[in-house]
Structures are given as structure tokens and as C-alpha cells.
């Protein structure tokens, strides 16, 4: 139940960004800071998301742009997908929390950092991720996440905009199932 979930957010992730000094082109660290998270919103109680970097195109042109990629508005499916680009974020999920089942038109690379996660698929199957470094490649399918506890879980996700998955000639649309 949402009321039983911890309310205190975990500390953010330290993010180091490199670039080039304008005067002479020497490679330098341009930013070194902790990136905070925010509540994921309706249908995702107990989830917090922290933006790390987003690009607006592929191939990316961020090597020539001083904009902090974490402040770019993610403009695609469910606020997760960056249209024609990539969104790199981390997600924290409270013990006992379950995210609403959802699908985006994207190719997602999910890497467990700590804690435990259960991947729940549309067919009802469940896969336990319990080792740091466990990876799920999500390919436009309906899925959900649950944290069996007893601690918060954190994972990193690289979300790449993609054409919708097609089954029997029908493109599957983004959706959330509450």
C-alpha cells in the first residue's frame, strides 16, 4: 500500500560531465554534481526518477552544446522517451511499491544498481533481478516493476526512441494500465 511506503527520498546520483575548454580545446570536467530525483506521478506510487542526460537527436550533437542534458524536457511517450533521441535516467522504487504496467515506443536498457526488482510481464510472468549489474533489455512491451523489499531499489535506464513494436501487422501504442 502506498501509505506504508517510506516517504524519504534516497540521495541523488553523482553525475560528472566532461567537455572542452573553449579557449584551447583541452578536455575538462564541466560539471560534477548530485542529481536529485522527483516523484514519478500518478500510477507510479513509490517511484522516483532522476534525469541524468537527454539528447534531442541521433547522432547526438551534445559535444558542441553547453546545454545540460538533464534539464531538457523529455517530450515523448509518458515523459520517459525523448523523441528522436535518448533519455538517461535513474529510478528509485520504495519497498513494496509496484509501478503501473506500461509500454513506450522505445528500446530500454535497464541496469540494476542495488536492491531487488521484479519485472512483471503482460503474460503474468515474473523475473527477479537481485544482483547489481542485472540487465533487462525492454523492447516496447507492456511491463511493470515491483520492489519486493526490504530496501529501496535503484536502476539506471538508457531509453532510446524507437518505432513502435508491431504484432500481426498492428503497431502497439504507448499506454499505461492502472
C-alpha positions in Angstrom: 0.0 0.0 0.0 1.2 3.5 -0.8 0.6 4.7 2.8 3.0 2.0 4.1 5.9 3.2 1.8 8.8 5.2 3.0 8.4 8.9 2.2 12.0 10.0 2.5 13.8 10.1 -0.9 17.2 8.4 -1.3 20.2 10.6 -2.0 20.6 11.6 -5.6 23.3 10.2 -8.0 26.6 11.9 -8.5 27.0 12.9 -12.2 30.3 14.0 -13.8 30.1 15.6 -17.3 33.1 16.3 -19.4 33.6 18.8 -22.2 36.2 21.1 -23.8 37.6 24.4 -22.6 36.5 27.0 -25.2 39.8 28.9 -25.2 42.1 26.0 -26.1 40.0 22.8 -26.7 41.5 21.0 -23.7 39.3 18.3 -22.3 38.0 19.2 -18.8 35.3 18.3 -16.3 32.5 20.8 -16.9 30.1 19.7 -14.2 30.3 17.5 -11.1 27.1 17.5 -9.0 24.4 15.4 -7.4 21.3 14.9 -9.5 18.1 14.9 -7.5 15.0 12.8 -8.2 11.3 13.7 -8.3 8.1 11.7 -7.8 7.2 9.8 -10.9 3.5 10.7 -10.7 0.1 9.0 -10.9 0.1 5.3 -11.3 3.7 5.0 -10.1 3.5 5.4 -6.3 6.8 4.9 -4.5 8.8 5.6 -7.7 11.2 8.5 -8.0 13.0 9.4 -11.3 16.2 11.3 -11.7 17.1 12.8 -15.0 20.8 12.3 -15.9 21.1 13.3 -19.6 18.9 13.6 -22.6 19.8 14.2 -26.3 17.4 15.6 -28.9 18.8 13.8 -31.9 20.8 10.8 -33.0 23.6 11.0 -33.7 23.8 13.4 -30.8 25.4 16.8 -31.2 26.0 17.4 -27.4 29.7 17.6 -27.9 29.1 21.0 -29.3 26.4 22.3 -27.0 26.8 23.7 -23.5 23.2 22.8 -22.5 23.0 20.5 -19.5 21.2 17.4 -20.9 19.4 16.8 -17.6 17.4 20.0 -17.9 16.0 19.1 -21.4 12.3 18.4 -21.3 11.6 14.8 -22.3 9.0 15.2 -25.0 7.8 11.6 -25.8 5.8 8.7 -24.5 4.8 9.0 -20.9 7.5 11.6 -20.2 10.1 8.7 -20.5 11.1 8.8 -24.2 12.9 11.7 -25.9 11.6 11.8 -29.4 14.4 11.2 -31.9 16.9 11.0 -29.1 18.0 9.3 -25.9 17.0 9.7 -22.2 19.3 8.5 -19.5 17.8 8.4 -16.0 17.8 6.6 -12.7 14.8 5.3 -10.9 14.3 4.5 -7.2 11.4 2.3 -6.1 10.3 2.0 -2.5 10.0 -1.4 -0.8 6.6 -2.8 -1.5 5.9 -0.4 -4.4 4.6 -1.6 -7.8 4.6 0.6 -10.9 1.6 0.6 -13.2 2.0 -1.6 -16.2 3.1 0.5 -19.2 4.5 0.5 -22.7 6.6 3.0 -24.6 7.8 3.0 -28.2 11.4 2.7 -27.1 14.3 0.4 -26.6 15.3 0.5 -23.0 18.5 -0.8 -21.3 17.8 -1.2 -17.6 20.7 -1.9 -15.2 20.1 -2.8 -11.5 22.4 -0.8 -9.2 21.1 -2.1 -5.8 18.2 -3.6 -4.1 15.8 -6.1 -5.7 13.3 -5.7 -8.6 10.7 -8.0 -10.0 10.0 -7.5 -13.7 6.3 -8.3 -14.3 5.3 -9.0 -17.9 1.9 -8.8 -19.6 1.6 -12.6 -19.5 1.9 -12.5 -15.7 5.4 -14.0 -15.6 7.8 -12.5 -13.1 11.6 -12.3 -13.2 13.6 -11.5 -10.1 16.6 -9.1 -10.5 18.7 -9.3 -7.4 22.3 -8.9 -8.4 23.8 -5.5 -9.0 24.5 -5.3 -12.8 21.5 -7.5 -13.7 20.2 -6.1 -17.0 16.8 -6.1 -18.8 16.5 -5.0 -22.4 12.9 -3.8 -22.8 11.6 -3.8 -26.4 8.3 -2.0 -26.5 6.4 -4.4 -24.3 3.8 -4.0 -21.6 5.7 -4.4 -18.3 5.7 -3.3 -14.7 8.2 -3.3 -11.8 7.8 -4.3 -8.2 10.2 -4.0 -5.3 9.9 -7.0 -3.0 12.0 -5.2 -0.4 13.2 -4.9 2.2 15.2 -1.8 0.9 14.8 0.7 -1.8 15.9 -0.4 -5.3 17.7 1.7 -7.8 18.3 1.1 -11.5 19.7 3.1 -14.4 17.9 3.2 -17.8 19.0 4.3 -21.2 15.8 4.9 -23.2 16.2 5.1 -26.9 13.4 6.4 -29.1 12.2 3.6 -31.4 9.5 2.7 -33.9 6.5 1.0 -32.2 6.6 -2.7 -31.8 4.4 -4.4 -34.4 2.4 -7.6 -33.8 0.4 -9.2 -36.6 0.8 -6.1 -38.7 -0.5 -3.8 -35.9 1.6 -1.1 -34.3 1.4 -1.3 -30.5 0.7 2.1 -29.0 2.2 3.6 -25.8 -0.1 3.0 -22.8 -0.5 2.9 -19.0 -2.6 0.3 -17.3 -3.7 1.2 -13.8 
